[in-house]
Amino acid sequence: MITTHAKITPVLDPEFVPAVLWNRAFEAKVAEDPGAHDVEVALGRTDGTVFRRSVRILSHEGENMADNIKYVERLIKFMLWGQGGSQIFIAGNDAVAAALAEMYSENGSRKFDWDIVGKGMFGEYINVTATTADAIPAENSPVAPLGRHLEGCRIGFDLGGSDRKCAAVIDGKVVFSEEVPWDPYFKEDPSYQYDGIIHSLKLAAEHLPRVDAIGGSSAGVYINNEVRIASLFRGIKDPEVFDTVVRPIFKNISEKEYPGIPFDVINDGEVTALAGSISLDTNSVLGVAMGTSEAVGYVDPQGNVTTQINELAFAPVDYRENGPVDEWSGDEGCGVQFFCQQGVARLAPAAGFDFGDMPFPEQLIKVQEAMAEGDENAAKIYQTIGTCFGYAIAHYADFYEIGTLIIMGRATSGPGGQIMIDAAKEVLEAEFPELAEQITITQPDEKMKRHGQAVAAASLPALA
């Protein structure tokens, strides 16, 4: 049985078990176990991309078995959503591999990931293979420069769950920007999204003498401008409609509406990180947008965007038993239940707010209004999120080299955002002083808030 001892308890969520502390407690137990042994984990894709992790686990017997499986499974879950792949290789313990193969299967507890990450993103269902240390695939995770092209007349756009933004950019200067509310989540006809995107692009194009390039960001996973998984299209249940209409939606818009014009779309978290890197003139940037969901992006120490998918909304940060459940994936303790408007709504009753069936965006507004009036209970919501986020940052730092962490999004707006940052810093200083020294946590300034995302998105395509 693994027990943890957090120095700071989230005021409204005292049962929270930080993933980073659970892992460290497990690793401390491993260090004292003479039967502990090495396990190699590899996550691969059909194109040859491979991510690797080397760990040690307990002697696989008695109560250790459950702890070993939890430790490796939560690691793999993070890798699946942080890095992305469909082929899992485990060397060093066939019994753990067998347990995970059962979980990540059509009838297993991780059926959602088996389907959505595997088939949805990478074209094949997840497969778990027991192998040997000699046969496990080697690391192969290429990086590539992305964006930073500012010349010419460009359109930048961002598609969120509550609104869509567009901007007209000339030689890196924003000459027009607009935000349009929309509600795409459960629309069953993809023409709603198609028409909305076209509307935003035309709004921006009206303010340009010509259109040289179009770059955009959106919540979800996009590979080669194809929609692989996106909450904006959750309402489209017919697989054939998804494959024939949704998956190529941006290619269709490009070819039909703007033929010959460079057109690139990536995850909104990546654009957040790229915008921060450009604005602050620094690298090793992790960008976290707390809005309708949690969107994350990363710029590595060399200034490149990696091949990782960085969908940390579905990555576990809380290891408690019977933790808060994500209604889409069915998993417990994932970032989406903490670091976005869902996290605010989840904590609101504990802070004394009774919003009933009020939609999450409206609940967030109510909490922000209370926060603006100095409501101490509203402040506790942000303090709680910040404390949990501080521990999550330390967990993220096990997977990313972070020099600057930028947080933004609707859930961070107003005075609550600073409370959140202060609480996160308090955790790092108390529990992880080396990370407190290493990581600068900041919010974007007004210029970046208003135009940074648009400029970064517009800068994605190189001119033909």
C-alpha positions as CSV (number, residue, x, y, z in Angstrom):
1,M,0.0,0.0,0.0
2,I,1.5,3.3,-1.1
3,T,0.9,6.3,1.1
4,T,1.7,9.9,0.4
5,H,2.2,13.0,2.7
6,A,1.6,16.3,1.0
7,K,2.9,19.4,2.7
8,I,0.1,21.5,1.4
9,T,-3.5,20.2,1.2
10,P,-5.9,21.6,-1.4
11,V,-8.4,23.5,0.8
12,L,-11.6,22.3,-1.1
13,D,-10.2,19.0,-2.2
14,P,-8.4,17.4,0.7
15,E,-8.5,13.8,-0.7
16,F,-6.3,14.8,-3.7
17,V,-3.4,12.5,-4.1
18,P,-0.7,14.1,-6.2
19,A,0.6,11.8,-8.9
20,V,4.2,13.0,-8.4
21,L,4.1,12.2,-4.6
22,W,2.5,8.8,-5.2
23,N,5.2,8.0,-7.7
24,R,8.0,9.1,-5.5
25,A,6.6,7.1,-2.6
26,F,6.4,4.0,-4.9
27,E,10.0,4.6,-6.0
28,A,11.2,5.0,-2.4
29,K,9.6,1.6,-1.6
30,V,11.3,0.1,-4.7
31,A,14.7,1.3,-3.5
32,E,14.2,-0.8,-0.3
33,D,13.0,-3.9,-2.1
34,P,15.7,-6.5,-2.9
35,G,13.3,-8.1,-5.4
36,A,12.9,-4.9,-7.4
37,H,13.7,-5.1,-11.1
38,D,13.9,-3.0,-14.2
39,V,11.0,-2.6,-16.7
40,E,11.4,-0.9,-20.1
41,V,8.4,0.7,-21.7
42,A,8.2,1.8,-25.3
43,L,5.3,3.6,-27.0
44,G,5.4,3.4,-30.8
45,R,3.6,4.6,-33.9
46,T,3.3,3.0,-37.4
47,D,5.6,5.7,-38.8
48,G,8.5,4.5,-36.6
49,T,8.3,7.2,-33.9
50,V,9.1,5.6,-30.5
51,F,9.1,7.1,-27.0
52,R,10.9,5.2,-24.2
53,R,10.8,5.1,-20.4
54,S,13.0,3.1,-18.1
55,V,11.6,2.3,-14.6
56,R,12.0,0.0,-11.7
57,I,9.1,-1.8,-10.0
58,L,8.6,-3.9,-6.9
59,S,8.9,-7.7,-6.7
60,H,5.7,-8.7,-8.4
61,E,3.9,-10.6,-5.6
62,G,1.3,-10.0,-3.0
63,E,0.0,-6.5,-2.5
64,N,2.9,-5.3,-4.7
65,M,1.2,-6.5,-7.8
66,A,-1.6,-3.9,-7.6
67,D,0.9,-1.1,-6.9
68,N,3.1,-2.2,-9.8
69,I,0.3,-2.3,-12.3
70,K,-1.0,1.1,-11.1
71,Y,2.5,2.6,-11.4
72,V,3.1,1.3,-14.9
73,E,-0.5,1.8,-16.2
74,R,-0.6,5.4,-15.0
75,L,2.8,6.0,-16.7
76,I,1.5,4.6,-19.9
77,K,-1.7,6.5,-19.7
78,F,0.4,9.7,-19.4
79,M,2.6,8.7,-22.3
80,L,-0.4,7.9,-24.5
81,W,-1.9,11.3,-24.1
82,G,1.3,13.3,-23.6
83,Q,3.4,11.7,-26.4
84,G,1.0,9.6,-28.4
85,G,1.2,6.2,-30.0
86,S,-0.7,2.9,-30.6
87,Q,1.9,0.2,-29.9
88,I,2.9,-0.5,-26.3
89,F,6.0,-2.7,-25.6
90,I,6.8,-3.8,-22.1
91,A,10.1,-5.6,-21.3
92,G,10.9,-7.0,-17.9
93,N,7.6,-8.3,-16.6
94,D,5.2,-10.4,-18.7
95,A,2.6,-10.4,-16.0
96,V,2.3,-6.6,-15.9
97,A,2.2,-6.6,-19.7
98,A,-0.7,-9.1,-19.6
99,A,-2.6,-7.0,-17.1
100,L,-2.2,-3.9,-19.2
101,A,-3.2,-5.8,-22.4
102,E,-6.4,-6.7,-20.8
103,M,-7.1,-3.1,-19.6
104,Y,-6.2,-1.6,-23.0
105,S,-8.6,-3.7,-25.1
106,E,-12.1,-3.6,-26.5
107,N,-13.6,-4.8,-23.3
108,G,-11.1,-3.4,-20.9
109,S,-11.3,-0.5,-18.4
110,R,-9.2,1.7,-20.9
111,K,-11.4,1.0,-23.9
112,F,-11.7,4.7,-24.5
113,D,-8.0,5.1,-24.9
114,W,-7.7,1.8,-26.9
115,D,-10.1,3.2,-29.4
116,I,-9.6,7.0,-29.4
117,V,-5.8,7.2,-29.1
118,G,-5.2,4.0,-31.1
119,K,-7.7,3.9,-33.9
120,G,-8.8,7.5,-33.8
121,M,-5.3,9.1,-33.8
122,F,-3.0,6.6,-35.3
123,G,-5.1,4.3,-37.4
124,E,-4.9,1.1,-35.4
125,Y,-6.2,-0.1,-32.0
126,I,-3.7,0.0,-29.2
127,N,-1.8,-3.2,-28.8
128,V,0.3,-4.3,-25.8
129,T,3.2,-6.6,-26.4
130,A,5.4,-8.3,-23.9
131,T,9.0,-8.4,-25.1
132,T,12.6,-8.5,-24.0
133,A,15.0,-5.7,-23.2
134,D,17.1,-6.7,-26.3
135,A,14.1,-6.6,-28.6
136,I,12.3,-3.5,-27.4
137,P,12.3,-0.6,-30.0
138,A,14.8,2.2,-29.5
139,E,13.9,5.8,-28.9
140,N,13.0,7.7,-32.1
141,S,11.2,11.0,-31.5
142,P,12.1,13.6,-34.1
143,V,11.4,17.3,-33.7
144,A,10.8,20.0,-36.3
145,P,10.8,23.8,-36.4
146,L,7.3,25.3,-36.6
147,G,5.9,28.7,-37.3
148,R,7.6,32.1,-36.7
149,H,6.9,33.1,-40.3
150,L,5.6,36.7,-40.1
151,E,6.0,38.0,-43.6
152,G,3.0,38.7,-45.8
153,C,-0.7,39.0,-45.3
154,R,-2.0,36.2,-43.1
155,I,-5.0,34.9,-41.3
156,G,-4.8,33.4,-37.9
157,F,-7.7,31.6,-36.2
158,D,-8.4,29.6,-33.0
159,L,-11.4,27.3,-32.5
160,G,-12.4,26.9,-28.9
161,G,-15.4,25.2,-27.3
162,S,-17.2,28.5,-26.5
163,D,-15.9,30.8,-29.1
164,R,-13.9,31.0,-32.3
165,K,-11.3,33.8,-32.9
166,C,-9.8,35.1,-36.1
167,A,-7.3,37.8,-36.9
168,A,-5.8,39.5,-39.9
169,V,-2.0,39.9,-39.7
170,I,0.2,41.9,-42.0
171,D,4.0,41.4,-41.6
172,G,3.4,40.3,-38.0
173,K,1.1,43.2,-37.0
174,V,-2.5,42.4,-36.2
175,V,-4.8,44.8,-38.1
176,F,-8.1,43.1,-37.2
177,S,-9.3,40.6,-34.7
178,E,-12.8,39.2,-33.8
179,E,-14.3,36.7,-31.4
180,V,-17.5,35.0,-32.2
181,P,-19.5,32.8,-29.7
182,W,-20.5,29.3,-30.9
183,D,-21.5,26.0,-29.4
184,P,-20.0,23.2,-31.5
185,Y,-19.7,20.4,-28.9
186,F,-22.8,18.3,-29.6
187,K,-23.8,19.4,-33.1
188,E,-24.6,16.3,-35.2
189,D,-24.2,18.0,-38.5
190,P,-20.5,19.1,-39.3
191,S,-21.8,21.8,-41.6
192,Y,-22.2,23.9,-38.4
193,Q,-18.4,23.8,-37.8
194,Y,-17.6,24.1,-41.5
195,D,-19.8,27.2,-41.9
196,G,-18.5,28.8,-38.7
197,I,-14.9,28.4,-39.7
198,I,-15.5,29.9,-43.2
199,H,-17.4,32.8,-41.5
200,S,-14.4,33.6,-39.3
201,L,-11.9,33.3,-42.2
202,K,-13.9,35.6,-44.4
203,L,-14.2,38.2,-41.5
204,A,-10.4,38.3,-41.4
205,A,-9.9,38.3,-45.1
206,E,-12.1,41.4,-45.5
207,H,-9.3,43.3,-43.8
208,L,-6.4,42.1,-46.0
209,P,-5.4,43.2,-49.5
210,R,-4.8,39.6,-50.2
211,V,-4.4,36.3,-48.3
212,D,-0.9,34.8,-48.5
213,A,-1.2,32.1,-45.7
214,I,-3.7,30.8,-43.2
215,G,-2.7,29.2,-39.8
216,G,-5.0,28.0,-37.1
217,S,-5.3,26.2,-33.8
218,S,-8.0,24.1,-32.3
219,A,-8.6,21.9,-29.3
220,G,-7.8,18.3,-30.2
221,V,-5.2,16.3,-32.1
222,Y,-4.3,17.3,-35.7
223,I,-1.8,15.4,-37.8
224,N,-1.0,16.6,-41.4
225,N,-4.0,19.0,-41.1
226,E,-6.4,16.1,-40.5
227,V,-8.7,16.0,-37.5
228,R,-7.8,12.8,-35.5
229,I,-9.7,13.6,-32.3
230,A,-11.4,16.9,-31.3
231,S,-14.0,17.7,-28.7
232,L,-15.4,20.2,-31.2
233,F,-16.8,17.3,-33.2
234,R,-18.0,15.1,-30.3
235,G,-21.6,15.3,-31.5
236,I,-20.8,13.5,-34.8
237,K,-21.3,9.8,-33.9
238,D,-21.4,8.3,-37.4
239,P,-17.8,7.0,-38.1
240,E,-18.3,7.3,-41.8
241,V,-19.3,11.0,-41.5
242,F,-16.3,11.6,-39.3
243,D,-13.9,9.9,-41.7
244,T,-15.3,11.4,-44.9
245,V,-16.3,14.9,-43.7
246,V,-14.7,15.8,-40.4
247,R,-11.3,14.3,-40.8
248,P,-10.5,16.2,-44.0
249,I,-12.5,19.4,-43.1
250,F,-9.5,21.7,-43.1
251,K,-8.1,20.2,-46.3
252,N,-11.5,20.7,-47.9
253,I,-11.7,24.3,-46.8
254,S,-8.1,24.9,-48.0
255,E,-8.8,23.3,-51.5
256,K,-12.2,24.7,-52.1
257,E,-12.1,28.2,-50.5
258,Y,-8.4,29.1,-50.6
259,P,-6.7,26.9,-53.3
260,G,-2.9,27.2,-53.5
261,I,-2.6,29.2,-50.3
262,P,-0.5,27.5,-47.5
263,F,-2.9,26.3,-44.8
264,D,-1.7,24.7,-41.5
265,V,-3.7,23.7,-38.4
266,I,-2.3,22.4,-35.1
267,N,-3.4,21.9,-31.5
268,D,-4.3,25.1,-29.6
269,G,-1.9,24.2,-26.8
270,E,1.0,24.1,-29.2
271,V,0.1,27.6,-30.4
272,T,-0.1,28.8,-26.8
273,A,3.5,27.6,-26.2
274,L,4.7,29.0,-29.6
275,A,3.1,32.3,-28.8
276,G,4.8,32.4,-25.4
277,S,8.2,31.5,-27.0
278,I,7.8,34.2,-29.6
279,S,6.5,36.9,-27.1
280,L,9.1,36.1,-24.4
281,D,12.0,35.3,-26.7
282,T,12.7,32.1,-24.8
283,N,12.5,28.3,-25.3
284,S,11.7,25.3,-23.0
285,V,8.1,26.7,-22.8
286,L,5.1,24.7,-21.5
287,G,1.9,26.5,-22.4
288,V,-1.3,25.5,-20.5
289,A,-4.6,27.0,-21.6
290,M,-7.4,26.5,-19.0
291,G,-10.6,27.1,-20.9
292,T,-13.4,24.8,-21.9
293,S,-10.8,22.0,-21.4
294,E,-7.1,21.9,-20.6
295,A,-4.9,22.5,-23.7
296,V,-1.2,22.0,-23.4
297,G,1.7,22.7,-25.8
298,Y,5.5,22.6,-25.7
299,V,8.4,24.3,-27.3
300,D,11.6,22.4,-26.6
301,P,15.0,23.9,-25.5
302,Q,16.0,24.3,-29.1
303,G,12.8,26.2,-30.0
304,N,11.1,23.3,-31.8
305,V,7.7,21.8,-31.5
306,T,8.0,18.1,-31.0
307,T,5.9,15.2,-32.4
308,Q,4.3,14.7,-29.0
309,I,0.5,15.3,-28.9
310,N,0.4,17.0,-25.4
311,E,-3.2,16.2,-24.8
312,L,-2.8,16.5,-21.0
313,A,-6.5,17.0,-20.3
314,F,-6.7,13.2,-20.3
315,A,-3.4,12.6,-18.5
316,P,-3.7,11.6,-14.8
317,V,-2.6,14.0,-12.1
318,D,-4.6,12.6,-9.1
319,Y,-4.0,9.0,-7.9
320,R,-6.7,8.8,-5.3
321,E,-9.1,5.8,-5.4
322,N,-12.5,6.8,-6.7
323,G,-11.3,10.2,-7.8
324,P,-13.3,12.7,-10.0
325,V,-14.3,11.0,-13.2
326,D,-14.0,12.5,-16.7
327,E,-17.5,12.0,-18.3
328,W,-16.0,11.4,-21.7
329,S,-13.2,9.0,-21.1
330,G,-14.5,7.5,-17.9
331,D,-11.1,7.7,-16.2
332,E,-10.4,9.1,-12.8
333,G,-8.1,12.0,-11.7
334,C,-7.3,13.4,-15.2
335,G,-6.3,17.1,-15.7
336,V,-9.7,18.0,-17.3
337,Q,-11.3,17.7,-13.9
338,F,-9.0,20.2,-12.4
339,F,-7.5,22.8,-14.8
340,C,-10.3,24.3,-16.8
341,Q,-13.9,25.5,-16.3
342,Q,-14.9,21.9,-15.4
343,G,-12.6,22.1,-12.5
344,V,-14.2,25.4,-11.3
345,A,-17.7,23.8,-11.6
346,R,-16.6,20.7,-9.8
347,L,-15.3,22.7,-6.8
348,A,-18.1,25.2,-6.7
349,P,-20.5,23.2,-4.4
350,A,-17.7,22.7,-1.9
351,A,-17.2,26.5,-1.9
352,G,-20.9,27.0,-1.1
353,F,-22.2,27.8,-4.6
354,D,-25.4,26.2,-5.8
355,F,-25.5,26.5,-9.6
356,G,-27.8,23.5,-10.2
357,D,-27.7,22.5,-13.9
358,M,-26.2,25.8,-15.1
359,P,-23.8,25.3,-18.0
360,F,-20.1,25.3,-17.1
361,P,-19.2,28.6,-18.9
362,E,-22.0,30.4,-16.9
363,Q,-20.8,28.9,-13.7
364,L,-17.3,30.1,-14.4
365,I,-18.7,33.6,-15.0
366,K,-20.6,33.6,-11.7
367,V,-17.5,32.5,-9.8
368,Q,-15.4,35.2,-11.5
369,E,-18.1,37.8,-10.6
370,A,-17.9,36.7,-7.0
371,M,-14.2,36.8,-7.1
372,A,-14.2,40.4,-8.4
373,E,-16.4,41.3,-5.4
374,G,-13.8,39.8,-3.0
375,D,-15.8,36.6,-2.1
376,E,-13.5,34.4,0.0
377,N,-15.3,31.2,-1.1
378,A,-14.6,32.0,-4.7
379,A,-11.0,32.6,-3.8
380,K,-10.8,29.1,-2.3
381,I,-11.7,27.6,-5.6
382,Y,-8.7,29.3,-7.3
383,Q,-6.5,28.4,-4.3
384,T,-7.5,24.8,-4.6
385,I,-6.9,24.7,-8.3
386,G,-3.5,26.3,-7.9
387,T,-2.4,23.9,-5.2
388,C,-3.4,20.9,-7.4
389,F,-1.6,22.6,-10.3
390,G,1.6,23.1,-8.3
391,Y,1.8,19.3,-7.8
392,A,0.8,18.7,-11.4
393,I,3.6,21.0,-12.6
394,A,6.1,18.8,-10.7
395,H,4.6,15.7,-12.4
396,Y,4.7,17.4,-15.8
397,A,8.4,18.2,-15.1
398,D,9.1,14.4,-15.1
399,F,8.2,14.4,-18.8
400,Y,9.1,17.9,-20.0
401,E,12.1,20.2,-19.5
402,I,10.4,23.4,-18.4
403,G,12.0,26.8,-18.1
404,T,8.9,28.9,-18.5
405,L,5.3,27.9,-17.8
406,I,2.6,30.1,-19.3
407,I,-1.0,29.7,-18.1
408,M,-3.9,31.4,-19.8
409,G,-7.5,30.8,-20.8
410,R,-10.9,31.8,-19.4
411,A,-10.5,29.9,-16.2
412,T,-7.4,32.0,-15.3
413,S,-9.0,35.4,-16.1
414,G,-9.4,38.1,-13.4
415,P,-7.8,38.1,-9.9
416,G,-8.4,34.4,-9.5
417,G,-5.6,33.7,-12.0
418,Q,-3.0,35.3,-9.7
419,I,-4.3,33.4,-6.7
420,M,-3.8,30.2,-8.7
421,I,-0.3,31.1,-9.6
422,D,0.6,32.0,-6.1
423,A,-0.8,28.7,-4.7
424,A,1.2,26.7,-7.4
425,K,4.4,28.6,-6.5
426,E,3.8,27.8,-2.8
427,V,3.7,24.1,-3.6
428,L,6.9,24.2,-5.7
429,E,8.7,26.2,-3.0
430,A,7.6,23.9,-0.2
431,E,7.9,20.5,-2.0
432,F,10.1,21.0,-5.0
433,P,12.6,23.9,-4.4
434,E,14.8,22.9,-7.3
435,L,11.8,23.3,-9.7
436,A,10.8,26.6,-8.0
437,E,14.2,27.9,-9.0
438,Q,14.1,26.5,-12.5
439,I,10.5,27.3,-13.6
440,T,9.1,30.8,-14.2
441,I,5.3,30.7,-14.0
442,T,3.6,33.6,-15.8
443,Q,0.5,34.8,-17.5
444,P,0.6,36.4,-20.9
445,D,0.6,40.2,-20.9
446,E,-2.3,42.1,-22.6
447,K,-0.5,42.2,-26.0
448,M,-0.1,38.4,-26.0
449,K,-3.6,37.9,-24.7
450,R,-5.1,40.0,-27.4
451,H,-2.8,39.2,-30.3
452,G,-0.2,36.6,-29.4
453,Q,-2.2,33.5,-30.2
454,A,-3.4,35.0,-33.5
455,V,0.1,36.0,-34.6
456,A,1.5,32.6,-33.6
457,A,-1.3,30.8,-35.4
458,A,-0.9,33.0,-38.5
459,S,2.9,32.4,-38.5
460,L,2.5,28.6,-38.9
461,P,2.7,28.2,-42.7
462,A,5.8,29.1,-44.7
463,L,4.9,31.0,-47.8
464,A,4.8,29.0,-51.0
